[in-house]
């Protein structure tokens, strides 16, 4: 049985920069390909809650307290779901990029 990996609250920002870089880059064909892959991964591999949080955070530029208020959950729950989603996104993207 595989060991379950956990996330850590010590967020360095590297994954966040990578995701924002992919979403912001449209100049080259590789950037467009990466963006298409990222959008497919968001739509197909994340839970509905994770998808909603990622869309609000990266596409609607909402911060954690705003997302928590919109969804009616705690900021810790938003942060944890976003961290899990980001970890999942980066794991899947490493095979494509």
Biotite code that builds the C-alpha atoms (Angstrom):
import biotite.structure as struc

atoms = struc.array([
    struc.Atom([0.000, 0.000, 0.000], chain_id="A", res_id=1, res_name="UNK", atom_name="CA", element="C"),
    struc.Atom([1.518, 3.358, -0.984], chain_id="A", res_id=2, res_name="UNK", atom_name="CA", element="C"),
    struc.Atom([2.283, 5.760, 1.776], chain_id="A", res_id=3, res_name="UNK", atom_name="CA", element="C"),
    struc.Atom([0.029, 8.774, 1.860], chain_id="A", res_id=4, res_name="UNK", atom_name="CA", element="C"),
    struc.Atom([1.878, 12.007, 1.304], chain_id="A", res_id=5, res_name="UNK", atom_name="CA", element="C"),
    struc.Atom([0.902, 15.012, 3.322], chain_id="A", res_id=6, res_name="UNK", atom_name="CA", element="C"),
    struc.Atom([1.201, 18.661, 2.521], chain_id="A", res_id=7, res_name="UNK", atom_name="CA", element="C"),
    struc.Atom([3.006, 21.142, 4.657], chain_id="A", res_id=8, res_name="UNK", atom_name="CA", element="C"),
    struc.Atom([1.956, 24.613, 5.674], chain_id="A", res_id=9, res_name="UNK", atom_name="CA", element="C"),
    struc.Atom([5.432, 25.918, 4.874], chain_id="A", res_id=10, res_name="UNK", atom_name="CA", element="C"),
    struc.Atom([4.493, 27.267, 1.471], chain_id="A", res_id=11, res_name="UNK", atom_name="CA", element="C"),
    struc.Atom([7.461, 28.658, -0.431], chain_id="A", res_id=12, res_name="UNK", atom_name="CA", element="C"),
    struc.Atom([5.510, 30.125, -3.312], chain_id="A", res_id=13, res_name="UNK", atom_name="CA", element="C"),
    struc.Atom([7.359, 28.257, -6.074], chain_id="A", res_id=14, res_name="UNK", atom_name="CA", element="C"),
    struc.Atom([4.313, 26.241, -7.146], chain_id="A", res_id=15, res_name="UNK", atom_name="CA", element="C"),
    struc.Atom([2.185, 29.377, -7.049], chain_id="A", res_id=16, res_name="UNK", atom_name="CA", element="C"),
    struc.Atom([4.671, 31.230, -9.272], chain_id="A", res_id=17, res_name="UNK", atom_name="CA", element="C"),
    struc.Atom([4.764, 28.294, -11.680], chain_id="A", res_id=18, res_name="UNK", atom_name="CA", element="C"),
    struc.Atom([0.994, 28.098, -12.011], chain_id="A", res_id=19, res_name="UNK", atom_name="CA", element="C"),
    struc.Atom([0.628, 31.870, -12.401], chain_id="A", res_id=20, res_name="UNK", atom_name="CA", element="C"),
    struc.Atom([3.437, 31.811, -14.983], chain_id="A", res_id=21, res_name="UNK", atom_name="CA", element="C"),
    struc.Atom([1.674, 29.143, -17.024], chain_id="A", res_id=22, res_name="UNK", atom_name="CA", element="C"),
    struc.Atom([-1.645, 30.977, -16.876], chain_id="A", res_id=23, res_name="UNK", atom_name="CA", element="C"),
    struc.Atom([-0.072, 34.305, -17.800], chain_id="A", res_id=24, res_name="UNK", atom_name="CA", element="C"),
    struc.Atom([2.057, 33.165, -20.730], chain_id="A", res_id=25, res_name="UNK", atom_name="CA", element="C"),
    struc.Atom([0.496, 33.247, -24.192], chain_id="A", res_id=26, res_name="UNK", atom_name="CA", element="C"),
    struc.Atom([3.460, 34.377, -26.275], chain_id="A", res_id=27, res_name="UNK", atom_name="CA", element="C"),
    struc.Atom([4.845, 30.993, -27.327], chain_id="A", res_id=28, res_name="UNK", atom_name="CA", element="C"),
    struc.Atom([3.301, 27.749, -28.514], chain_id="A", res_id=29, res_name="UNK", atom_name="CA", element="C"),
    struc.Atom([4.770, 25.870, -25.532], chain_id="A", res_id=30, res_name="UNK", atom_name="CA", element="C"),
    struc.Atom([3.100, 28.362, -23.178], chain_id="A", res_id=31, res_name="UNK", atom_name="CA", element="C"),
    struc.Atom([-0.252, 27.875, -24.902], chain_id="A", res_id=32, res_name="UNK", atom_name="CA", element="C"),
    struc.Atom([0.171, 24.088, -24.724], chain_id="A", res_id=33, res_name="UNK", atom_name="CA", element="C"),
    struc.Atom([1.027, 24.265, -21.010], chain_id="A", res_id=34, res_name="UNK", atom_name="CA", element="C"),
    struc.Atom([-2.010, 26.442, -20.364], chain_id="A", res_id=35, res_name="UNK", atom_name="CA", element="C"),
    struc.Atom([-4.301, 23.997, -22.193], chain_id="A", res_id=36, res_name="UNK", atom_name="CA", element="C"),
    struc.Atom([-2.886, 21.099, -20.181], chain_id="A", res_id=37, res_name="UNK", atom_name="CA", element="C"),
    struc.Atom([-3.269, 22.997, -16.915], chain_id="A", res_id=38, res_name="UNK", atom_name="CA", element="C"),
    struc.Atom([-6.894, 23.835, -17.678], chain_id="A", res_id=39, res_name="UNK", atom_name="CA", element="C"),
    struc.Atom([-7.651, 20.203, -18.547], chain_id="A", res_id=40, res_name="UNK", atom_name="CA", element="C"),
    struc.Atom([-6.034, 19.024, -15.322], chain_id="A", res_id=41, res_name="UNK", atom_name="CA", element="C"),
    struc.Atom([-8.038, 21.566, -13.306], chain_id="A", res_id=42, res_name="UNK", atom_name="CA", element="C"),
    struc.Atom([-11.303, 20.435, -14.932], chain_id="A", res_id=43, res_name="UNK", atom_name="CA", element="C"),
    struc.Atom([-10.677, 16.689, -14.833], chain_id="A", res_id=44, res_name="UNK", atom_name="CA", element="C"),
    struc.Atom([-8.470, 15.880, -11.853], chain_id="A", res_id=45, res_name="UNK", atom_name="CA", element="C"),
    struc.Atom([-9.542, 18.146, -8.997], chain_id="A", res_id=46, res_name="UNK", atom_name="CA", element="C"),
    struc.Atom([-12.500, 17.756, -6.683], chain_id="A", res_id=47, res_name="UNK", atom_name="CA", element="C"),
    struc.Atom([-15.336, 20.242, -7.178], chain_id="A", res_id=48, res_name="UNK", atom_name="CA", element="C"),
    struc.Atom([-14.303, 22.168, -4.042], chain_id="A", res_id=49, res_name="UNK", atom_name="CA", element="C"),
    struc.Atom([-10.649, 22.295, -5.120], chain_id="A", res_id=50, res_name="UNK", atom_name="CA", element="C"),
    struc.Atom([-11.639, 23.400, -8.612], chain_id="A", res_id=51, res_name="UNK", atom_name="CA", element="C"),
    struc.Atom([-13.823, 26.182, -7.246], chain_id="A", res_id=52, res_name="UNK", atom_name="CA", element="C"),
    struc.Atom([-11.052, 27.409, -4.937], chain_id="A", res_id=53, res_name="UNK", atom_name="CA", element="C"),
    struc.Atom([-8.416, 27.304, -7.695], chain_id="A", res_id=54, res_name="UNK", atom_name="CA", element="C"),
    struc.Atom([-10.680, 29.202, -10.098], chain_id="A", res_id=55, res_name="UNK", atom_name="CA", element="C"),
    struc.Atom([-11.444, 31.869, -7.508], chain_id="A", res_id=56, res_name="UNK", atom_name="CA", element="C"),
    struc.Atom([-7.797, 32.199, -6.487], chain_id="A", res_id=57, res_name="UNK", atom_name="CA", element="C"),
    struc.Atom([-6.008, 32.153, -9.858], chain_id="A", res_id=58, res_name="UNK", atom_name="CA", element="C"),
    struc.Atom([-8.652, 33.339, -12.324], chain_id="A", res_id=59, res_name="UNK", atom_name="CA", element="C"),
    struc.Atom([-10.768, 35.706, -10.220], chain_id="A", res_id=60, res_name="UNK", atom_name="CA", element="C"),
    struc.Atom([-7.823, 36.993, -8.099], chain_id="A", res_id=61, res_name="UNK", atom_name="CA", element="C"),
    struc.Atom([-9.592, 36.461, -4.783], chain_id="A", res_id=62, res_name="UNK", atom_name="CA", element="C"),
    struc.Atom([-7.536, 36.023, -1.633], chain_id="A", res_id=63, res_name="UNK", atom_name="CA", element="C"),
    struc.Atom([-8.025, 33.341, 1.005], chain_id="A", res_id=64, res_name="UNK", atom_name="CA", element="C"),
    struc.Atom([-10.339, 35.291, 3.361], chain_id="A", res_id=65, res_name="UNK", atom_name="CA", element="C"),
    struc.Atom([-12.568, 36.355, 0.441], chain_id="A", res_id=66, res_name="UNK", atom_name="CA", element="C"),
    struc.Atom([-12.824, 32.767, -0.803], chain_id="A", res_id=67, res_name="UNK", atom_name="CA", element="C"),
    struc.Atom([-13.610, 31.542, 2.716], chain_id="A", res_id=68, res_name="UNK", atom_name="CA", element="C"),
    struc.Atom([-16.396, 34.090, 3.035], chain_id="A", res_id=69, res_name="UNK", atom_name="CA", element="C"),
    struc.Atom([-17.841, 33.273, -0.400], chain_id="A", res_id=70, res_name="UNK", atom_name="CA", element="C"),
    struc.Atom([-17.872, 29.533, 0.259], chain_id="A", res_id=71, res_name="UNK", atom_name="CA", element="C"),
    struc.Atom([-18.854, 29.758, 3.927], chain_id="A", res_id=72, res_name="UNK", atom_name="CA", element="C"),
    struc.Atom([-15.841, 27.801, 5.172], chain_id="A", res_id=73, res_name="UNK", atom_name="CA", element="C"),
    struc.Atom([-12.836, 28.652, 7.312], chain_id="A", res_id=74, res_name="UNK", atom_name="CA", element="C"),
    struc.Atom([-9.675, 30.195, 5.906], chain_id="A", res_id=75, res_name="UNK", atom_name="CA", element="C"),
    struc.Atom([-7.782, 27.113, 7.084], chain_id="A", res_id=76, res_name="UNK", atom_name="CA", element="C"),
    struc.Atom([-10.044, 24.882, 4.983], chain_id="A", res_id=77, res_name="UNK", atom_name="CA", element="C"),
    struc.Atom([-9.468, 27.094, 1.930], chain_id="A", res_id=78, res_name="UNK", atom_name="CA", element="C"),
    struc.Atom([-5.727, 27.052, 2.494], chain_id="A", res_id=79, res_name="UNK", atom_name="CA", element="C"),
    struc.Atom([-5.618, 23.278, 2.954], chain_id="A", res_id=80, res_name="UNK", atom_name="CA", element="C"),
    struc.Atom([-7.752, 22.580, -0.136], chain_id="A", res_id=81, res_name="UNK", atom_name="CA", element="C"),
    struc.Atom([-5.669, 24.981, -2.235], chain_id="A", res_id=82, res_name="UNK", atom_name="CA", element="C"),
    struc.Atom([-2.437, 23.360, -1.042], chain_id="A", res_id=83, res_name="UNK", atom_name="CA", element="C"),
    struc.Atom([-3.723, 19.873, -1.899], chain_id="A", res_id=84, res_name="UNK", atom_name="CA", element="C"),
    struc.Atom([-4.941, 21.050, -5.295], chain_id="A", res_id=85, res_name="UNK", atom_name="CA", element="C"),
    struc.Atom([-1.649, 22.786, -6.043], chain_id="A", res_id=86, res_name="UNK", atom_name="CA", element="C"),
    struc.Atom([0.285, 19.655, -5.059], chain_id="A", res_id=87, res_name="UNK", atom_name="CA", element="C"),
    struc.Atom([-1.906, 17.542, -7.336], chain_id="A", res_id=88, res_name="UNK", atom_name="CA", element="C"),
    struc.Atom([-1.572, 20.012, -10.218], chain_id="A", res_id=89, res_name="UNK", atom_name="CA", element="C"),
    struc.Atom([2.209, 20.120, -9.968], chain_id="A", res_id=90, res_name="UNK", atom_name="CA", element="C"),
    struc.Atom([2.488, 16.319, -9.755], chain_id="A", res_id=91, res_name="UNK", atom_name="CA", element="C"),
    struc.Atom([0.449, 15.864, -12.914], chain_id="A", res_id=92, res_name="UNK", atom_name="CA", element="C"),
    struc.Atom([2.067, 18.750, -14.798], chain_id="A", res_id=93, res_name="UNK", atom_name="CA", element="C"),
    struc.Atom([5.565, 17.410, -14.208], chain_id="A", res_id=94, res_name="UNK", atom_name="CA", element="C"),
    struc.Atom([4.785, 14.572, -16.635], chain_id="A", res_id=95, res_name="UNK", atom_name="CA", element="C"),
    struc.Atom([3.673, 16.941, -19.395], chain_id="A", res_id=96, res_name="UNK", atom_name="CA", element="C"),
    struc.Atom([6.144, 19.784, -19.077], chain_id="A", res_id=97, res_name="UNK", atom_name="CA", element="C"),
])
